[in-house]
Amino acid sequence: MKKNICISFIFIFSILLSACSLEKDVTDLYKEETPLEAEIIIPASFSAHTQETIKAVLTQGGKMVENADFVHFEIWKQDGSLKYSMEQAEEKGNGTYTLSKNFDSDGLYYIKVHASNDDSIIMPQKQFIVGKLSESELEFLQKGIQKKAESHENHH
């Protein structure tokens, strides 16, 4: 008797589950996102107290992005001693957005581009050097290189 009830229950449960299956074309109902991409272009070398121009080239779906929703640049020094306020980039056309900046001191800096277009938001980051590095900044970079080398050895 218990066996028949159990089999009946499994049969009814499987019928209910099959009624909940997805339609074959369900993926067509969802919007396929085309991700936004950015290439950060910085000068080969920076000098303190010299005006430099940083560029971000935005593409989406293989096309240059004109009139992006927003493009902002955020710049800070690695040791935390200096952080510039986020600034809106200037659109130069053909997907290129720029910011001209005069850096106050030598050191290791980071730039993060905050960009959005068609509901796609990205925040790529890149490090760069202005002038000469201090000993602590050199140590920081060397530790980062060692950590990357160690982490690659463990992958199979």
C-alpha positions in Angstrom: 0.0 0.0 0.0 2.8 2.4 0.9 4.6 1.5 -2.2 1.6 2.4 -4.4 1.1 5.8 -2.6 4.7 6.6 -3.1 4.7 5.7 -6.8 1.5 7.8 -7.2 3.0 10.7 -5.5 6.2 10.6 -7.6 4.0 10.3 -10.8 1.9 13.3 -9.9 4.9 15.3 -8.8 6.7 14.6 -12.2 3.6 15.7 -14.1 3.5 19.0 -12.1 7.2 19.6 -12.8 6.9 19.0 -16.5 4.1 21.6 -16.7 6.6 24.2 -15.3 9.2 23.7 -18.1 10.5 26.7 -20.0 9.4 27.6 -23.5 12.0 26.9 -26.2 12.3 30.5 -27.3 12.4 32.0 -23.8 15.9 33.4 -24.3 14.6 35.7 -27.1 12.5 37.5 -24.5 15.6 38.9 -22.7 17.6 41.9 -23.9 21.1 40.9 -24.9 23.5 43.4 -23.4 26.4 44.7 -25.4 29.1 45.5 -22.9 30.8 48.9 -22.9 34.6 48.8 -23.2 37.3 51.4 -22.4 40.9 51.7 -23.3 42.8 54.1 -21.0 45.6 55.8 -22.9 48.2 57.6 -20.8 51.4 59.4 -22.0 54.7 57.3 -22.0 56.0 59.5 -19.1 54.6 62.1 -16.7 56.5 64.9 -15.0 55.3 66.7 -11.9 54.0 70.3 -12.5 53.5 69.6 -16.2 50.1 69.5 -17.9 49.4 66.0 -19.3 46.4 64.6 -21.2 44.8 61.3 -20.4 42.4 59.7 -22.8 39.7 57.0 -22.6 38.5 55.5 -25.9 35.0 53.9 -25.5 33.6 51.2 -27.7 30.4 49.2 -27.5 29.5 46.5 -29.9 32.6 47.3 -32.0 31.5 50.9 -32.5 33.0 54.1 -31.1 30.7 55.5 -28.4 29.6 59.1 -29.1 27.6 61.0 -26.4 28.1 58.5 -23.6 25.7 58.9 -20.6 28.7 59.9 -18.5 32.5 59.6 -18.5 34.4 60.7 -15.3 38.0 60.4 -14.3 39.1 59.7 -10.7 42.8 60.0 -9.8 44.6 59.3 -6.6 48.1 58.7 -5.3 49.0 55.1 -4.1 50.1 56.1 -0.6 46.8 58.0 0.0 48.4 61.4 0.4 46.7 62.9 -2.5 43.3 62.4 -4.1 41.9 64.6 -6.8 38.1 65.1 -7.0 36.3 63.1 -9.7 36.2 65.2 -12.9 34.0 65.0 -16.0 35.9 64.1 -19.2 35.8 66.3 -22.3 34.4 64.5 -25.4 36.7 64.9 -28.3 34.7 62.8 -30.9 35.2 59.4 -32.3 34.7 57.8 -28.9 37.6 59.7 -27.3 37.2 61.4 -23.9 40.1 63.3 -22.3 41.2 65.0 -19.2 44.2 67.4 -18.9 45.9 67.3 -15.5 48.8 68.9 -13.8 50.2 66.6 -11.1 51.6 68.2 -7.9 54.2 65.6 -7.0 56.1 62.6 -8.1 54.9 59.1 -7.2 52.7 56.1 -8.1 49.2 57.1 -9.1 46.0 55.3 -10.2 43.3 56.4 -12.6 39.8 55.0 -12.7 37.4 55.8 -15.5 33.7 55.8 -14.6 31.7 55.4 -17.8 28.1 54.5 -18.8 26.2 54.1 -22.0 23.0 52.2 -22.8 22.7 50.8 -19.2 26.2 49.4 -19.3 28.5 50.8 -16.6 32.3 50.2 -16.4 35.1 51.3 -14.1 38.4 50.2 -15.5 41.6 51.2 -13.6 45.2 51.7 -14.5 48.3 52.7 -12.6 51.0 55.1 -13.8 54.1 56.9 -12.5 54.7 60.6 -12.3 58.4 61.5 -12.1 60.4 59.2 -9.8 59.1 56.7 -7.3 60.0 56.7 -3.6 61.5 53.7 -1.9 58.2 52.7 -0.3 56.5 52.9 -3.7 59.1 50.7 -5.3 58.7 48.2 -2.5 54.9 48.3 -3.0 55.3 47.5 -6.7 57.8 44.7 -6.0 55.5 43.1 -3.5 52.7 43.2 -6.0 54.8 41.5 -8.7 55.9 38.8 -6.2 52.2 38.1 -5.3 51.3 37.7 -8.9 54.2 35.4 -9.6 53.3 33.2 -6.6 49.6 33.0 -7.5 50.3 31.8 -11.0 52.5 28.9 -9.8 49.5 27.3 -8.0 47.2 27.1 -11.0 47.1 23.8 -12.9 
